[in-house]
Structures are given as structure tokens and as C-alpha cells.
Amino acid sequence: MARFDIYVTYKKGIFDPPGATAERALQNLGYEEVSSVKIGKFIQLEVVDGTSMDRVAEMCGKLLANPVIEDYRIEPVEEA
Amino acid sequence: MPEILDAELAPKLAVELGLKLEEYDKIVEILGRRPSVTELYMYSLMWSEHCSYKHSRKALRMFPTEGEHVLQGPGENAGVISVGDGWAIAFKMESHNHPSAIEPYQGAATGVGGIIRDIFTMGARPIASLNSLRFGTLDKARQRYLFEGAVAGIGGYGNCLGVPTVGGEVYFDEAYEGNCLINAMAIGLMREEDLTLATASGVGNLMLLIGSTTGRDGIGGASTLASQEFDEKAEDKRPSVQVGDPFEEKLLIEACLELLGEKLLVALGDLGAAGLTSSASEMASRGGVGLDIDVTKVPQREENMQAFEIMVSESQERMLAVLEPENLEAAQAICAKWGLRSTVIGTVTDTGHFVVREGDTVVADIPAATLADDAPIYDPEMERPAYLDEVQSFDVRGVKLPGDDELGETLLKLLASPNICSRRWIWEQYDHQVMLNTVVLPGSDAAVLRIKDTDSAIAVSTDCNGRYCYLEPYLGAQIAFVEAARNVACAGARPVAITDCLNFGNPEKPEVFWTFHQAVSGLSDACRAFKVPVISGNVSLYNESFGQPIYPTPTVGLVGLIRNVERHTTADFKDEGDAIIMLGETHRDLGGSELLALIDGTVGGMPPSVDLWREQQVCEAAICCIEMGIVKSAHDCSEGGLAVTLAESCIAGNIGANIVIENRLRPAVSLFSETQGRIVVTTAVEDAMTVAMMADRLRIPYAILGQVGGTSLVIEDMLDVPVSELRESHEATLERLVHGG
């Protein structure tokens, strides 16, 4: 089994409503040092050994992320 | 004076922003100099088709816009009608086609958000939303993606906001493959005295920006998306996608209605297409005043935003209010209570100029009214499209109709066809009952909404069969109207006013503009005949991809009034033994029909003719009988004809019917012809004569078709199908298609 960790975030310039809400809520709680919060999703993908990055990128482009408004970053994970 | 553009660069940039060179020259003439970059952006957006209606404005003057119920006609954020007891209804429909074709979920969601803002801007509480959708056929994965995404977006936004999605329509046709249509309609309820206009006035008054921060979203959206055809370049335009935040919108609704209720505002407008530029300049133009805005005051979400970006950004969930300085503190307190940002960004002046500053530097100085009012108005060339002769001359008689032993099977196939089948899969994703005003849920002819604390209700329907409009745009537009009228009549409502969303191709093509002009003319004539004015609407042009325009699609959103909500009627057959009566009569109308598409794969022939007088009498007969309290069900005949109407009423009522059809038409024609002006009603047997007398009195033909009862739909000598089979065909299709079956 190989594992990939995938981070999906809004593209730069695309409005992130959950992030903006959390940002304001933190400021309202007194954490005035907060200047920006971005919220995305984290995906753990397990695939058979030898699955290529390209193949995983294809999965991201087709389903796991919405390439129109989201970026994704794929990190292969070495199993301990 | 702002820093003006270089003599060589300015016209180039103008063209790049979608302006014509003559338009650029006109700007130079107005300003008496070359524009600054900010000014050029502002003009390019305000003079785009989307904001200025420069190609369509003249034709739109054909619409009747006045009537006894009208409190506010076209020209404001939404139209408003009076519905009695001091209550008023605000409504409007708008397109969000191009953004949805790029990102269906967000495109559709922000479409709903935008039209809802137009409603509460008028001082009305949004109480319902509807939609009208068009996609290519669902055998293509991309179309399934668009369809699923748009439906999810409409549901996602509306459900979070707590405004019920109560009705709508959807068609699937290859003509929409490269350019889907997402038309959203919203309805609001208010006291007549709370009507608020977006007219800035009062020199020295403050401009307060309320709601979300401003980013680069949708920059150039209105001009570059809504006013240009789609081609490969659409890929590059992706980053301008706007993301909706329904929770912020909910706060905006509450805060704005409270601000208006406390009489703290002089004017209120929402920021839609062309953002701050459009909202502010239209308010100034209506009030004949000037404005002075400092963009550095606008709360920004991104770094290093240019003045022009701030002025044209289409970031969602923002409102612009004008208020007197002494009310500022109270107004900001209300905004803060709802957790909303509010910032003074400028003042109303007496200069008549729209001045934009970036701190101390003036970046734009424009005669305010020229942005909204001086856009060029074109008289586009018109030419009857060549394709019409070919499609209209298609000989329907040459098509082999289903034989007498194939009628049952044909009915099942029609019920399962994507354009007729049950829309349950869609509306199950929508919260249609929140707010508790929804009397008739999706699935009947029209949605019915109670007007709280009164006996009245409104019925609403959105309609347009693009196939008919393609075959004959004048007639097609009239059919859209009369079908909407019949739908609300079936609920027991008299049509009061309409909104429209006119979706067409590129108006600069004479053949496309001819279809636009014909459709507007047909719709106007229908409105006049029914004495039903157009009180708001939207034009969406350039709906093409790779040079192919969509079917002309003039969607009608009609609102009717029910005086006694207890008497409203639904489409389902009720009780064993009830008499089934068809108001109107059937002719041989197979041109553009679902039957033709099903058996021959053709879109051809002439669509059914429309007799506007007859249509009114049929509606009136149904409404009068409903008001007398004798009608148990009412359902109109449209796509698929009488057989589909009967089958749908059987399915909805879970009961059969025994029918005898007596006329000289061939059985397949009797069953599936799409003749207009027909409504099927049921009554207790002893009331059938009253319906017949009403039809006689209104001089319309009618036919007593049979009785409700049993577990099958039996049409003597034609077909005999168990209701369970009808239901299976009707309800399985959409879900199967969405899952790629």
C-alpha cells in the first residue's frame, strides 16, 4: 500500500467563506494578532504500490479537487 | 484630473475590455479628454450589454409595464406589485448562465444570492426562489457535471439561507450543450409602505458599504463573461469565479430589513454585475446627484488591489446604502449587531460627477449619469434566419405515428423522457418548506405561497419551451406565456404580472436578433391580451459556443393571485368517481412535440398555434370553477399532450382513471398532440354540469372525458396501463441519467 496526502485549498484570489468567518471569529474572541485564516481540506489516499503521482494528480483534477477554483498539493508518504 | 491613459494605449485597452472604437470615441467626447484606466474600466462594464442593454433596450420598449397592481415597474432592482390588504410582492428573474458554465455550483449559488439581494434591496423579505435551467443531454459526462453542480449550488445556497426553493423547470437539449442556462427567480413580501428605491439623494449624505470584503472575484465578469461568446478562451477566464457565502447573505437580509424598518436609510442597492461602479452610478443617475468615493476605504481581502479592481470587483454579499450622517451611528450599530462590516466609503455631492479617489489622488471623474444613461443604444440589423423555412416545412404528416397497439408503450416512453419525467430528484435537494408559507409543493403546475395573516396566496410558475421558440420565436414566446398563465390558473390564481429572462445568442448577428425581436414582440402581445404587465426582467445575450447560438429561450416567470387560499387546487386526481373534464379542445399539433422528438428524433414543423382570447377564457373558466369550490384537481396540457397530463394526475393522486375520447383525430394525435389552451379539471359528478355551464358561458369547447377510479389509466380502445407502471417510468429517469445510466 502506498499513501498520498493531498491538501486542497482555494486558489489565490478565490473567496474562502469558512476561512473568512473563522478569521473574524478569532479576532472577535480577542486574538487580534490573527490576520488571515485559510481553510481547506486534507485527504489521505491509499493506493496500490507503484501508483504514479500523475495518476493521483488525475484523481485530484477529476474528483478530489475542483480545479476551477481549488489548488491541490500531493505529498507521497513514506510508511514508517 | 485623474492620470489619463496614453493616446496609443487607451483605444487598445478599450477594445480589449470589449468596447467598440466608436464607443471609445464617445467616452473621449463625454470626458473632453482621454480616460484614465479606472474610468475606462468603469465605462467598459457599464456600457457592456449586460449592464446597458444596448442592443435590446429598444425592443424591450414593446413590453407593457403598467397595470392596476404595479407599484414599481422595470428599472429598479426588482418589480413590485400590490396584492391587497396593504401587502406587496417584489419579484425578478435573472440569468447566471456564463458563470455557471465555468463553475456550476458557485455559478448557480451566486445566481440565487444575486437575485435574492435584488429582492430585499426593495425592502421585501425574500420568501421563495424558483429557477429555470437548460443543459445539454445527460448522456454526456460534462452535462451531468453541470446539471448536478447547478442543482447542488441552488440547493446549497437557498437551503443555508433559509429561503425555500419552491419551483422551476429544466429541459435537456443539445442546443444548450456548450452554453447552459441558469435563470434564478426570487420573490419577496413586504408592506406597501416599505417600498425602498435605489435612488441616491441628499447632498452630504454618506455612502455605507455593508457586508463582505472586496477581492478580485469576478473582475470583468459582466463584460467578459456575460457579453462574449464562449470558446476555448473560457479556460483562461476561470480565476474570476465568485464564491458565494449564504450565511453572510442571511445576515445581510436581516440587517438591511432592520435598517429599512428603522427608517435609517435614504436608499439601498446591491452590488451585482460591475460591482460598486454599477450600484453607485445607477443610484446617482436616478437621483441626479454626484458621488465622491475613496477606494482606500473599501475593506479589501487581497493585497495590492488597484483602484479599478476595487471599483469593478464582483465580490458577493455586499450592499451599498445611502444615509444621513446623523443616522450613521445607529445604522452601524445594527450592522455590528448582525456581525456585519459597515464602512463609510464616500458622500453624495451636488457636482453631478462620480469622483473616485485613491486617498488623495483622483483616479476617475465622470459625469455620473453618463455611465448608466449614455450607453450607446443600437438598432441591430434583423434578418429572418434561413433555417426557419427548413425546420418549419418539415412534414409532420410524413412521420409514422405509433400504431393503436403501441400507444401504452409510447406513453411510458414519453413519461420517461428527460424533458417530461418527474423532477423529484431535483427538488428533493431543495428545502421547499422553510418559512412555512409553501401551500403547494414542487411537482404540481405552479408553486403556491400563502401571504401570512391574509386569506390570499400567490401562485408562481416559470416556463419556456425553447424548442417551440427555435421553430417559431413569436409563437414560442407566446406559448411560454400562456403555459405559465395556465399553470397558475390550475392553482386557482389569476395572472397578475410577469418577470422574464431573455436568453439568446449574439445580437450582432442579424439572424439571432430577429429571433430576439420576434420573441419580445410575441411576449408583448400575449401580455397585452392578458393585461398582464412585465414588471422586471433580464436579458442574457451572447449565449453561444463555437458560433452556435442556443435555442431562443425567453423564460417567463409569472405571478398570479389567489383570493382565497383555502380554494387553491393541485394536479392530483382525488376521489373515485370524480368527473374528468377537459376545457378546450385538441387539434393535430405535433410540430415541435415531444412525440416527434421521441419517435423521429426531429425538432421540426410548426409549433402549436396560440389563440390568446381562447387561452384567457380557458384560464378564466378554470379559475371561476376553482373559486366556486367545485374543482378537485386541475392540470394543464403541455409537453406530451393529454395522455401525459392524465398520467401525471393519476401518478400524483395514486389512483386510476377511465377515459373515453371522442373525436375524429387519430388516437396518437388525440393522446400526444400539444395543442395549447387545454386544462383538465375534475369535480364531484354532481358538479360536472356547473363546469360545463361555465365553459358554455365563456364560449369555450369542453369534453367530459370520464371518471377517476381504479388502479390503471384506461383510455378506451387506446391504452390500459397500471398507475404503478406509469409512476415507475415517470420517476426513475432523472436519477438514472444523473448516475450515467
Interface residues (C-beta under 8 A of the other chain):
Chain A: Y10 K11 G13 I14 F15 D16 P17 A20 T21 R24 N66 V68 I69
Chain B: I102 E103 Y105 Q106 S212 T213 G215 R216 D217 R238 P239 V241 Q242 V243 G244 D245 F247 E248 R301 E302 S315 Q316 G339
